[in-house]
Amino acid sequence: MGDWQGDTLLKQLYTDTAAQHSLSFAEEGQDRSQGRTLLQQLIGIFPSNDSDEVKLLETVDCGTYIRKRIELSASPYSSFAAYVLIPKHLTTPAPAVIAIHGHGYGSREIVGLLPNGEADLNTPGIHQHYAVQLVNRGLITIAPDVIGFGERRLAEDMARNAEVANSCDSLSSRMLLMGKTLAGFRVHEILKVVDVLSEMPEVDAERIGIMGFSGGALIAYLTAVLDQRIRATVLTGFTNTYQDSILHIHHCICNYIPGQAVYADLPQWIGLIAPRPLFVEGGKSDPIFPLQGVEQAITQLQQIYLQHHVEEQFAYDLFEGGHEISGRYAYDWIQKKLTIFD
């Protein structure tokens, strides 16, 4: 009797696909330019809102920094909120970091707040209130609400279940039917965040970085590849190979971009960030982005940066932990990269 269940089919499909990878992104040239263009096509292009209007929703004194909440829009059909954390006593335009949360209850989870907006005085969870860690290092930090989480869950999903974790499935499946991806729209909104940051008088537009955790790291790397204004990138709880992560272990549908694996493996796509600085962080016991895949991805990224003759611009940390942020080296690394240009 043959294989009725399809396991061999899926394995062989990927093996055959990987053998046909047609693009080499290691060296600067046509393939890398083609890769960026192709990536934009794969994630989808969305209608833009040309307005850079920003509404101030609240301002809170948090002791060592000011926390503002703003509303902005990247699309004619929707808007979103973001927290902006600004260190006190800035005397010159400062470097800034876009901090992108992963699956959870939204930007409040990384700025030290509970879902209801009250201060979170508990031990931080897997996101480690990491936007606060960044602002305390003198970095203006903006934490946008990613669509599908927290206050940005679909109304129809919440009507069926007020406790629904997210709206990734509803958003992704419908966008896929229309030839677009949820990852693409999330990147579309983050590109608007870069625009807004660049116009803030407190921000040095030449020193903007990005940091993302888990699904937020997916958005972070895509944004960094597509926008050269991103000068330094930290990816935590994400970097891997397709075979060891999203093709091997159940993941949210928002991780899947149709056709991406036809052209290159994940480390090659991430490598399009080179020669700009990149830091990869991963927990040795992460169950959904396993160590074996992280190590393989790191090896490939080291080779890419070596071929660009900027091996010192790539760094990584594998820490004792699971699917979570450590930050033990990453926070200081991005602070240094945005403060002292190599």
C-alpha positions as CSV (number, residue, x, y, z in Angstrom):
1,M,0.0,0.0,0.0
2,G,1.3,3.4,-0.9
3,D,1.6,6.5,1.3
4,W,-2.0,7.7,1.7
5,Q,-1.3,10.4,4.2
6,G,0.8,12.8,2.2
7,D,3.8,13.1,4.5
8,T,6.2,11.9,1.8
9,L,4.5,14.1,-0.7
10,L,5.2,17.3,1.3
11,K,8.7,16.3,2.1
12,Q,9.6,15.6,-1.5
13,L,7.8,18.7,-2.7
14,Y,10.0,20.9,-0.6
15,T,13.1,18.9,-1.5
16,D,12.4,19.4,-5.2
17,T,11.5,23.1,-4.6
18,A,14.7,23.8,-2.7
19,A,16.8,22.1,-5.4
20,Q,15.5,24.7,-7.8
21,H,16.3,27.8,-5.8
22,S,17.2,30.2,-8.6
23,L,18.4,33.3,-6.8
24,S,21.6,33.9,-5.0
25,F,21.4,36.9,-2.7
26,A,24.8,36.7,-1.2
27,E,26.6,39.2,-3.4
28,E,25.5,42.6,-4.4
29,G,24.1,42.7,-8.0
30,Q,21.1,41.9,-10.1
31,D,19.9,39.0,-8.0
32,R,19.7,41.1,-4.8
33,S,17.9,43.9,-6.6
34,Q,15.6,41.3,-8.2
35,G,15.1,39.7,-4.8
36,R,13.8,42.9,-3.2
37,T,11.5,43.5,-6.1
38,L,10.3,40.0,-6.0
39,L,9.7,40.1,-2.2
40,Q,7.5,43.1,-2.6
41,Q,5.5,41.3,-5.3
42,L,5.1,38.2,-3.1
43,I,3.8,40.0,-0.1
44,G,1.5,42.2,-2.1
45,I,1.0,45.9,-2.7
46,F,-1.7,47.8,-0.9
47,P,-3.4,51.2,-1.4
48,S,-1.6,54.0,0.4
49,N,-2.7,56.9,2.4
50,D,-0.5,59.8,1.4
51,S,-1.4,61.8,4.5
52,D,1.2,61.9,7.3
53,E,-1.3,63.3,9.8
54,V,-0.6,62.1,13.3
55,K,-3.1,62.5,16.1
56,L,-1.9,62.7,19.7
57,L,-4.2,60.5,21.9
58,E,-2.4,60.7,25.3
59,T,0.8,61.8,27.0
60,V,2.0,60.1,30.2
61,D,5.1,60.9,32.3
62,C,6.8,57.6,33.1
63,G,9.6,59.0,35.2
64,T,12.7,58.5,33.0
65,Y,10.7,58.9,29.8
66,I,7.5,60.2,28.3
67,R,5.0,57.8,26.8
68,K,2.8,59.2,24.1
69,R,0.1,57.4,22.2
70,I,-0.6,58.4,18.6
71,E,-2.9,57.5,15.8
72,L,-1.7,57.3,12.2
73,S,-2.8,55.7,8.9
74,A,-1.1,53.9,6.1
75,S,-4.3,53.0,4.2
76,P,-7.4,54.9,3.1
77,Y,-9.5,52.3,4.8
78,S,-7.9,51.9,8.3
79,S,-5.8,53.6,11.0
80,F,-3.8,52.3,13.9
81,A,-2.3,53.4,17.2
82,A,1.3,53.3,18.4
83,Y,3.1,54.1,21.6
84,V,6.1,56.5,21.4
85,L,8.5,56.3,24.2
86,I,10.8,59.4,24.4
87,P,13.7,59.6,26.9
88,K,13.7,62.7,29.0
89,H,16.3,65.4,28.6
90,L,17.2,64.9,25.0
91,T,19.4,67.7,23.8
92,T,19.9,66.6,20.2
93,P,17.9,64.5,17.7
94,A,18.2,60.9,19.0
95,P,18.3,57.5,17.3
96,A,15.0,55.6,17.2
97,V,13.9,52.0,17.1
98,I,10.6,50.5,15.8
99,A,9.6,47.8,18.2
100,I,7.3,45.2,16.8
101,H,5.4,42.8,19.1
102,G,4.6,39.2,18.3
103,H,1.5,37.2,19.0
104,G,-0.1,38.4,22.2
105,Y,-2.3,41.4,23.1
106,G,-0.6,44.1,21.2
107,S,1.8,47.0,21.7
108,R,0.8,47.3,25.4
109,E,2.6,44.0,26.0
110,I,6.0,45.5,25.1
111,V,5.6,49.0,26.8
112,G,4.8,47.6,30.2
113,L,1.0,47.8,30.2
114,L,-1.8,45.3,30.7
115,P,-4.4,44.8,28.0
116,N,-6.7,47.4,29.7
117,G,-3.9,50.0,29.6
118,E,-3.0,49.8,33.3
119,A,0.6,49.4,34.4
120,D,1.9,45.8,34.4
121,L,3.6,45.4,37.7
122,N,4.0,41.6,37.2
123,T,7.1,39.8,36.0
124,P,7.3,40.5,32.3
125,G,6.3,37.7,30.0
126,I,8.0,36.5,26.8
127,H,8.0,40.0,25.3
128,Q,10.0,41.3,28.4
129,H,8.5,44.9,28.1
130,Y,11.3,45.3,25.6
131,A,10.3,48.7,24.4
132,V,11.0,50.0,27.9
133,Q,14.4,48.4,27.8
134,L,15.2,50.3,24.6
135,V,14.0,53.7,25.7
136,N,16.0,53.3,29.0
137,R,19.1,53.1,26.7
138,G,18.4,56.5,25.3
139,L,16.5,55.3,22.2
140,I,13.3,56.8,21.1
141,T,11.1,53.8,20.7
142,I,7.8,53.4,18.8
143,A,5.6,50.4,19.3
144,P,2.8,50.2,16.7
145,D,-0.3,48.0,17.2
146,V,0.0,45.2,14.6
147,I,-3.3,44.5,12.9
148,G,-5.0,41.3,14.1
149,F,-4.0,41.6,17.8
150,G,-5.5,43.4,20.8
151,E,-7.6,46.3,19.9
152,R,-7.1,45.5,16.2
153,R,-8.8,42.1,16.2
154,L,-11.7,42.0,13.8
155,A,-15.1,43.0,15.2
156,E,-16.7,39.9,13.7
157,D,-14.2,37.6,15.4
158,M,-14.8,39.3,18.8
159,A,-18.5,39.1,18.3
160,R,-18.2,35.3,18.0
161,N,-15.7,35.1,20.9
162,A,-14.7,38.1,22.9
163,E,-11.6,36.2,24.1
164,V,-10.3,35.3,20.6
165,A,-6.5,35.5,20.7
166,N,-6.1,37.1,17.3
167,S,-7.7,37.6,13.9
168,C,-4.7,36.3,11.9
169,D,-6.7,33.4,10.3
170,S,-9.6,35.6,9.2
171,L,-7.3,38.4,7.8
172,S,-4.8,36.0,6.2
173,S,-7.3,33.7,4.4
174,R,-9.2,36.6,2.9
175,M,-6.2,38.5,1.8
176,L,-4.7,35.4,0.2
177,L,-7.9,35.0,-1.8
178,M,-7.3,38.5,-3.2
179,G,-3.7,37.8,-4.0
180,K,-2.2,39.6,-1.0
181,T,-0.8,38.6,2.3
182,L,-1.3,39.7,5.9
183,A,2.5,40.0,6.3
184,G,2.4,42.4,3.4
185,F,-0.2,44.7,4.9
186,R,1.6,44.7,8.2
187,V,4.8,45.7,6.5
188,H,2.8,48.4,4.6
189,E,1.9,49.9,7.9
190,I,5.4,49.7,9.4
191,L,6.7,51.6,6.3
192,K,4.4,54.4,7.2
193,V,5.8,54.3,10.8
194,V,9.3,54.9,9.2
195,D,7.9,57.9,7.4
196,V,6.4,59.3,10.5
197,L,9.5,58.7,12.6
198,S,11.6,60.4,10.0
199,E,9.6,63.6,10.3
200,M,9.6,63.8,14.1
201,P,11.9,66.6,15.3
202,E,13.1,64.5,18.2
203,V,14.4,61.7,15.8
204,D,17.6,61.6,13.8
205,A,16.2,60.2,10.6
206,E,19.7,58.8,9.7
207,R,19.7,56.5,12.7
208,I,16.5,54.4,12.7
209,G,16.6,50.8,13.6
210,I,14.0,48.0,14.0
211,M,13.5,45.1,16.4
212,G,10.9,42.4,16.3
213,F,10.0,39.3,18.2
214,S,8.5,36.1,16.7
215,G,5.9,37.2,14.2
216,G,7.1,40.8,14.8
217,A,10.5,39.7,13.6
218,L,9.0,38.5,10.3
219,I,7.6,42.0,9.8
220,A,10.9,43.5,10.9
221,Y,13.1,41.7,8.5
222,L,10.7,42.3,5.6
223,T,10.6,46.0,6.4
224,A,14.4,46.2,6.7
225,V,14.9,44.4,3.3
226,L,12.5,46.8,1.6
227,D,13.5,50.1,3.2
228,Q,17.1,51.2,3.3
229,R,16.3,53.8,5.9
230,I,16.5,50.9,8.5
231,R,20.1,51.1,9.6
232,A,20.2,48.2,12.1
233,T,17.9,45.2,12.7
234,V,17.4,42.8,15.6
235,L,15.4,39.6,15.0
236,T,14.6,37.5,18.0
237,G,12.6,34.2,18.3
238,F,12.3,33.8,14.5
239,T,15.4,33.3,12.4
240,N,15.5,29.7,11.1
241,T,15.2,27.6,8.0
242,Y,11.8,26.9,6.5
243,Q,12.3,23.1,6.8
244,D,13.0,23.3,10.5
245,S,10.3,25.8,11.4
246,I,7.1,26.7,9.5
247,L,7.3,23.6,7.3
248,H,7.9,21.3,10.2
249,I,5.9,22.7,13.2
250,H,2.4,24.2,13.2
251,H,2.6,27.9,13.0
252,C,0.1,30.7,12.5
253,I,-1.0,31.2,8.9
254,C,0.4,34.8,9.0
255,N,3.9,33.3,8.7
256,Y,3.2,31.9,5.2
257,I,4.0,34.0,2.1
258,P,2.9,32.0,-1.1
259,G,5.8,31.2,-3.4
260,Q,8.6,32.4,-1.2
261,A,10.2,29.0,-0.8
262,V,10.4,28.6,-4.6
263,Y,13.2,31.2,-4.8
264,A,15.2,30.9,-1.6
265,D,15.3,29.7,1.9
266,L,14.5,32.0,4.8
267,P,18.2,32.9,5.7
268,Q,18.7,34.0,2.1
269,W,15.8,36.3,2.2
270,I,16.9,37.7,5.6
271,G,20.4,38.1,4.1
272,L,19.1,40.8,1.8
273,I,19.5,43.1,4.8
274,A,23.3,42.9,4.3
275,P,25.5,44.8,4.4
276,R,23.6,46.7,7.1
277,P,24.0,45.5,10.7
278,L,21.9,42.5,11.8
279,F,21.6,40.8,15.2
280,V,19.9,37.4,15.5
281,E,18.8,36.1,18.9
282,G,17.2,32.7,19.7
283,G,16.4,30.5,22.7
284,K,18.2,27.2,22.7
285,S,14.9,25.5,23.8
286,D,12.5,27.4,21.5
287,P,10.0,24.8,20.6
288,I,8.7,26.5,17.4
289,F,11.9,27.9,16.0
290,P,14.2,25.1,17.0
291,L,17.9,25.4,17.7
292,Q,19.0,23.3,14.7
293,G,17.4,25.6,12.3
294,V,18.7,28.7,14.0
295,E,22.2,27.4,13.8
296,Q,21.9,26.6,10.1
297,A,20.5,30.0,9.4
298,I,23.3,31.7,11.4
299,T,25.9,29.8,9.4
300,Q,24.3,30.9,6.1
301,L,24.0,34.6,7.3
302,Q,27.7,34.5,8.4
303,Q,28.6,33.5,4.9
304,I,26.5,36.3,3.3
305,Y,28.1,38.9,5.5
306,L,31.5,37.5,4.9
307,Q,31.0,37.7,1.1
308,H,30.1,41.4,1.6
309,H,33.3,41.9,3.6
310,V,31.3,43.1,6.6
311,E,31.4,40.1,8.8
312,E,31.6,42.3,11.8
313,Q,28.1,43.7,11.1
314,F,26.5,40.4,11.8
315,A,26.1,39.1,15.4
316,Y,24.0,36.6,17.2
317,D,23.2,35.2,20.7
318,L,21.9,31.8,21.5
319,F,20.7,31.9,25.1
320,E,19.3,29.4,27.6
321,G,15.6,29.9,27.2
322,G,12.5,29.1,25.1
323,H,10.4,31.2,22.7
324,E,11.1,34.5,24.4
325,I,13.2,37.6,24.3
326,S,16.5,37.7,26.1
327,G,18.0,41.0,25.1
328,R,21.1,40.4,27.2
329,Y,23.3,41.5,24.3
330,A,20.7,42.7,21.7
331,Y,19.6,45.9,23.5
332,D,23.1,47.2,23.9
333,W,24.1,46.1,20.4
334,I,21.4,48.1,18.6
335,Q,22.0,51.1,20.9
336,K,25.7,51.0,19.9
337,K,24.9,50.5,16.2
338,L,22.6,53.5,16.1
339,T,24.8,55.7,18.2
340,I,28.3,55.0,16.9
341,F,28.5,54.3,13.2
342,D,31.2,51.8,12.3
